[in-house]
Amino acid sequence: DTGVSQDPRHKITKRGQNVTFRCDPISEHNRLYWYRQTLGQGPEFLTYFQNEAQLEKSRLLSDRFSAERPKGSFSTLEIQRTEQGDSAMYLCASDTSGNTIYFGEGSWLTVV
Amino acid sequence: AQKITQTQPGMFVQEKEAVTLDCTYDTSDQSYGLFWYKQPSSGEMIFLIYQGSYDEQNATEGRYSLNFQKARKSANLVISASQLGDSAMYFCAMRANYGQNFVFGPGTRLSVLP
């Protein structure tokens, strides 16, 4: 399968712990996005990379969140000191210069 | 700022009938794209159809068509001959052609009845 892949698909963690999600975009795509989606809502933009450069960050991305794309290929999203409000699905997407972006299946986070 | 409004939280349609899902948008950009995505319960966002703001023809992709009315700032999705597998959340989204961020609406849950 050559689509966007995300790992892990599901994560349950205790409040205060750190979690990290990985995204592998479609191989020829130079742009990578992270979105957050809570139940009953549409996805909300978090951050965007072009190659390894992080070009845009949403105000939703508090200082507990950090995203990297060190070699312009895969990306990681880390959440430090998780809070119950961080419970959501974290979606990764990628594209090139085309008219749409392609999403992964998401990583579900539950903070207990 | 861009905003997408989907006023139908839930819709029901009988199998084999057509259904229209509403989407209105607000933007000050002159050049932009409008998109519809389907999200089944598995969570994956599946691209359905795209309409450019300068496209004069309404976009069509198989059973999906986009009813684009630029003056009204609406981009409704029409699904013809509904199938049980069409039951899912549907999201309208837009992106300015010189921007990178997609803005999504709150979604409409479509249920297809046998």
Contacts between the chains, C-beta under 8 A, distances in Angstrom:
chain1	res1	chain2	res2	distance
A	31	B	100	6.9
A	33	B	100	7.6
A	33	B	102	7.6
A	35	B	102	7.8
A	40	B	106	7.5
A	40	B	107	7.8
A	41	B	106	6.0
A	41	B	107	7.5
A	42	B	4	7.6
A	42	B	91	5.1
A	42	B	93	7.5
A	42	B	104	3.3
A	42	B	105	5.5
A	42	B	106	5.3
A	42	B	107	5.3
A	43	B	45	7.2
A	43	B	91	7.4
A	43	B	102	7.6
A	43	B	104	5.0
A	44	B	104	7.5
A	45	B	101	4.7
A	45	B	102	6.7
A	45	B	103	7.4
A	48	B	100	5.1
A	48	B	101	6.7
A	50	B	100	7.9
A	55	B	100	7.1
A	56	B	100	6.2
A	56	B	101	6.6
A	58	B	101	8.0
A	89	B	43	6.0
A	91	B	45	6.6
A	93	B	45	7.5
A	99	B	33	5.9
A	99	B	50	4.9
A	99	B	52	7.3
A	100	B	35	6.1
A	100	B	47	5.0
A	100	B	50	5.7
A	101	B	47	7.9
A	101	B	102	6.6
A	102	B	47	6.8
A	103	B	37	7.7
A	103	B	44	6.4
A	103	B	45	3.8
A	103	B	46	7.9
A	104	B	44	7.4
A	105	B	42	6.6
A	105	B	43	5.6
A	105	B	44	4.5
A	106	B	43	4.4
A	106	B	44	7.0
A	106	B	45	8.0
A	108	B	43	7.2
